[in-house]
Amino acid sequence: MVKRRWHHSREVKMNRVLIGIYGASGFGKEVYPLVRGSIEQDPNVDLCFIDDGSKLSQLLGLRVLTYTEFKNAKADTKKCVIAIADSKVRRFLAEQLKSDGIDQFSVRAKNIVILDNVNIGDGSILCPFVTLTSDIIVGKAFHANIYSYVAHDCVIGDFVTFAPSVKCNGNVIIHDNAYIGTGAIIKQGTPDKPRIIGEGAVVGMGAVVTKNVEPGDVVVGNPAKSLKRLNR
């Protein structure tokens, strides 16, 4: 007598993931293809933009939600990448996400170069052609726009922003919330005397930094000088 074996199919519940790109603006539109590429067309992952000030309902074929709508949207897991250059806004939103139990999503272009002993905090965005060499520590929510690089033995704080083509040479310490403008060059320090960019400092577009920058200062030009001193 032949015994029949019955195979009972079980319905497998898939984990639905919603990833929000916070900022329906120019940089958000640049970050979107990087996020899209990182999920590799996973059918269980949905993408949207988040923007509390936008009048758009859709952007690049994605929904544009307010943060409240994003929080209330149906999904098993929610993640967010903050595509906003302003470090203070980015910090505020990161704290809001943390309090709501929503993880930040780190984004890396496929053609970046990362060499040895590089530690990067959560919520980073590394755009195409970015290079980080060796023995580098990077804090939370670091933004490195296209063609930027960080050389050896650098320490970068939380919520630091590199605009396109920033050249950060070796033995440089950049404190939290600093903004480094497009094409700026930071001269190399030494192991016993690193170049220091203070907390909340702004380095202007095309500036060449040869000396330390004080916290909260704004420097411009080649060699970079404080706007406070230039305006005296």
MOZI-V158735 format. One record per backbone hydrogen bond with DSSP energy under -1.0 kcal/mol. CO is the residue of the C=O (numbers start at 1). NH is the residue of the N-H. If there is no record, write none. Layout:
# MOZI-V158735
CO_NH / CO_NH
This chain:
# MOZI-V158735
16_76 / 16_77 / 17_46 / 18_79 / 19_48 / 20_81 / 21_50 / 22_83 / 23_25 / 25_29 / 26_30 / 27_31 / 28_32 / 31_35 / 32_36 / 33_37 / 34_38 / 35_39 / 42_45 / 44_17 / 46_19 / 48_21 / 49_65 / 50_23 / 57_64 / 59_62 / 62_59 / 63_49 / 65_51 / 66_70 / 67_71 / 68_72 / 77_18 / 79_20 / 80_105 / 81_22 / 86_90 / 87_91 / 88_92 / 89_93 / 90_94 / 91_95 / 92_96 / 93_97 / 94_98 / 95_99 / 96_100 / 97_102 / 98_101 / 103_80 / 107_126 / 109_112 / 113_132 / 116_135 / 117_136 / 119_138 / 122_141 / 124_107 / 125_144 / 126_109 / 127_130 / 128_147 / 130_113 / 131_150 / 132_115 / 134_153 / 136_119 / 137_156 / 138_121 / 139_121 / 140_159 / 142_125 / 143_162 / 144_127 / 145_148 / 146_165 / 148_131 / 149_168 / 150_133 / 152_171 / 154_137 / 155_174 / 156_139 / 158_177 / 160_143 / 161_180 / 162_145 / 164_183 / 166_149 / 167_186 / 168_151 / 170_189 / 171_195 / 172_155 / 173_197 / 174_157 / 175_178 / 176_200 / 178_161 / 179_203 / 180_163 / 181_184 / 182_206 / 184_167 / 185_209 / 186_169 / 193_190 / 195_173 / 196_213 / 197_175 / 198_201 / 199_216 / 201_179 / 202_219 / 203_181 / 204_207 / 207_185 / 208_224 / 209_187 / 213_198 / 214_217 / 217_202 / 218_227 / 219_204 / 220_225 / 221_208 / 225_220 / 226_230 / 227_231
